[in-house]
Amino acid sequence: MLSVIQNLSKKTQTIKAELQEDIQAVFDRDPAARNTLEVLLTYPGVHALLIHRVAHSMWQHNNKGLARFLSFSNRFLTGIEIHPAAKIGRRFFIDHGMGVVIGETAEIGDDVTLYHGVTLGGVSLNEGKRHPTLEDGVVVGAGAKVLGGFTVGKYAKIGSNAVVVKEVPAGATMVGSAARLIHDKAKAEQMGLDSLANNGVTPADDYIEKTIIEKTTDAEKIKSVEKTSINTSATNENDCNKIKLEQAGVFHQYGIDPNTPDPVAMTFIKMLEHIRQSEARLDELQSAMCKLDPTFCKKHYTKLDVRDLDAVDPQFFMEDEL
């Protein structure tokens, strides 16, 4: 009897600690949150997570029918569907929540953030691992679909309405349909990464240390890191502070930096610049031909007018003329 009471007390303490972490995660990642009572009463993501933990415990104790019924009730109450077999880590946050679907074999790490309309789904009818694994600190924007049994690396960001069907490296940002990798150059230079998710989550010390070593190509720098291993904790603390300062001014609530250039527009600009360079070379070639054959320059052809390009801003072509 005493052991039963002790186990019940231990479970109660665990549930209380997890709930406190969940509430704090809301305050860290949602500036609209005002007080604890409001979060407990009005945040469906918190409700869905609490119910899922009960359903997941039932599933593990082989009460699968009751677990599925509780999961169904969870969807009815919150608009969020989480299969009771799905594994979810600590400080998981679902903002708004409506339309979120998390499949049976999905695995979610610590400090992950999902927004409304996200699907962690499968593309196979076979048994086994069919749904994605989201590692620590991942942010998935509204309406994004992550489909398949692959892994999304630590602190990766998936932009709104992206469709991801292949593995995502740690620290990367994916946008579009099908999703493609984009790079934040400024942040890459500052942190030595492709991009970090500014979701109010500080990367773990071991991840920062590992990334610094991996991204250091200079052998002497690597050796100096090894020699100064005594000061590793101070270095990690400085790196964390630098990340926190950066996070304080930016809030990427939908998994994508609004200041990141549109990759499609950048591609067209590069293509147009290449065309301009090719035309300049052709002009040089024509000038050389005219010196050899004066009649060559007397031939006339219709030139492309900037007004014919309705889809392109004429100012782009007129910059050199102004």
PyMOL commands that set and color helices and strands:
alter all, ss='L'
color gray80, all
select helices_A, chain A and resi 2-29+36-42+44-60+64-78+185-191+205-215+219-227+229-248+263-292+294-298+306-308+314-318
alter helices_A, ss='H'
color red, helices_A
select strands_A, chain A and resi 81-82+87-88+93-94+101-102+107-108+113-114+119-121+133-134+139-140+145-147+151-152+157-158+163-164+173-175+180-182
alter strands_A, ss='S'
color yellow, strands_A
deselect
rebuild
show_as cartoon
